[in-house]
């Protein structure tokens, strides 16, 4: 029974890791395709990095968009 329980636990970990990878890879693939970045799209599609590179890409993209919104968005002081 001990081997069966250990195998079941390993399968749950494997499923959790696969879900983690698919979610982050899917988000990065979608954003790179939306931004028409073919090189990063192929990189994310071919190389498996356990979600680390897609997370870094999405985080840096989020920071850039946040900075652009600060520059573009008028404040109440600039309207006066």
Order of alpha helices (4+ residues) and beta strands (2+ residues): alpha-alpha-alpha-alpha
